[in-house]
Amino acid sequence: MTTLAACGGGNDDGSGSGDNASGATGGAVVVNGTEPQNPLVPTNTNEVGGGRLLDSLWAGLVYYKADGTPENDVAESIESSDAQNYTIKIKSGQKFSDGTAVTAKSFVDAWNYGALGTNAQLSSYFFEPVEGYKEVQSEPPTAQTLSGLAVVDDTTFTVKLVQPESDFPLRLGYSAFYPLPESAYADIKAYGENPVGNGPYKLKEKGAWQHNVRIDFVPNDTYTGPRKAANDSLAFVFYETYDAAYSALQGGDLDVLDNIPSSALLTYTDDLGKRAVNQPAAVFQSFCIPEGLEGFGGDEGKLRRQAFSYAFDRAQVCKAVFNDTRTPAKDFTSPVIAGYSETVAGNEVLSYDAAKAKQLWEQANAIKPWNGSTFTIAYNSDGDHQAWVDAVTASIRQVLGIQAEGKPYPTFAQIRTEITNRTIKGAFRTGWQADYPGLYNFLAPLYATGAGSNDGDYSNPQFDALLDKAAGTTDQDAANKILQQAQTILFADLPVIPLWYSNASGGYGEKAQNVEFGWNSVPLYYQVTKS
């Protein structure tokens, strides 16, 4: 969920050239970021602001190239003859930034920590395919570790899955699968404030995370992988709004901006010229209507959800608000992912049809009259969402004749806390930036029963069964067809209202060089240099 939070600093780039033992001479790079929701623990970070920090501080078994192609990073090899039993070998001599060794046990211990139910990690569901997950997740747990994980030696471990899953290796570049040093477990919360990773960067110093302001990194001289930092330092500045960040970019205080504010979408290509970026990305946007919200359960709720979906014109909003840097949604995934289809059955509900919307609303009222309350869509003000929320709610008011309006929260962290705690009242904006480039990742984490990012508490046994079937299908093309079938259920139930796919619309400063945005809309920070 791409947003910005809190207040940012000015021209002090916090460069740590004196701390840079890597030999990089690419200058001190300043980029925009978001105050993370939680301390930086890989298995407890499931939002974009924290995720991009993790990806700079850690190295996983694999990483994703700009086009989404997976390549080995820490892994020497990932092998399986049956897509169920995997042998993973890591490169010898790998180290964390504190100088301790990265071993097979570093991965196995971290995965076991993330999976154990009593640790309440937001990304624990990523370990559900591994044998023994049900035991470590039961209340209370009947096991403390996953039976499907075993350390063979310092550089080898094995993974046994509950069933064959052909895309399991593709998932292993996601942050939930990162390793942890032994020192992390003594006080995991304190560790998350000053994390030690094994990636291309490390914290500039203890306390480098200035909450709601910025966080400063310097190259990690113990990292020897393919993402070696080309710059002298990397500072993530947390601006209060995208408008403030864009002004900083124009003023030379910011080197790379990952998202252009709506106020500048008509002018940014003229302002930035060749330094303007607008390319497809694996980002899906929606708004969620929780299952427990009054008036939105059962058949009545299905009709009201469909009415909302028909009640606004996605193409018009994409043009008027976003200057065509968004593409109207045709499904629940992304056009840049293999297996995407524009013709999933049921997706006509994403078209604008005021008469159909009114008809469905009246059918819902025949079941139970609308309670007359104001329908709200909550959003974080620091994420530049007001314009589209205002446009969508205005159309709902006009078409359905009910009160509808936006409900702003000052920061992303605040709205996420209420969503996570289930204390939020009304609907709320949601979005998904893919963890790995696969259709399954757009569906299972968000809509599977009990999944960690299932913010609306949606549950449908038929949908869950199709997810399981797809996961166990070793032929990826066949699996993708099953996932398209699963989406027909989502179109009937509408746990979220699909809006549009976000492009990577950003830009970079006059001194920045080697700027490239990846498949998931995140810049490849490690390769950015400055003249």
Secondary structure as UniProt FT lines:
FT   HELIX           17..19
FT   STRAND          28..32
FT   HELIX           42..44
FT   HELIX           48..57
FT   STRAND          62..64
FT   TURN            66..67
FT   STRAND          70..72
FT   STRAND          75..79
FT   STRAND          85..90
FT   TURN            92..93
FT   TURN            97..98
FT   HELIX           104..115
FT   HELIX           117..119
FT   TURN            122..123
FT   HELIX           124..127
FT   TURN            128..129
FT   TURN            131..132
FT   HELIX           133..137
FT   TURN            147..148
FT   STRAND          149..153
FT   TURN            154..155
FT   STRAND          156..161
FT   TURN            166..167
FT   HELIX           168..171
FT   TURN            172..173
FT   HELIX           175..177
FT   HELIX           182..186
FT   HELIX           188..193
FT   STRAND          201..203
FT   TURN            206..207
FT   STRAND          209..210
FT   TURN            211..213
FT   STRAND          214..219
FT   TURN            221..222
FT   TURN            226..227
FT   STRAND          233..237
FT   HELIX           242..251
FT   STRAND          256..257
FT   HELIX           262..264
FT   TURN            265..267
FT   HELIX           268..272
FT   HELIX           273..275
FT   STRAND          276..288
FT   TURN            291..292
FT   TURN            294..295
FT   HELIX           298..310
FT   HELIX           314..320
FT   TURN            321..324
FT   STRAND          326..328
FT   TURN            335..336
FT   TURN            338..339
FT   TURN            345..346
FT   HELIX           347..350
FT   HELIX           354..367
FT   STRAND          375..380
FT   HELIX           381..383
FT   HELIX           386..400
FT   STRAND          404..409
FT   HELIX           412..421
FT   STRAND          427..433
FT   HELIX           439..447
FT   TURN            449..450
FT   TURN            452..453
FT   TURN            455..456
FT   HELIX           461..471
FT   HELIX           476..493
FT   STRAND          496..508
FT   TURN            510..511
FT   STRAND          512..513
FT   TURN            519..520
FT   HELIX           525..527
FT   STRAND          529..530
//
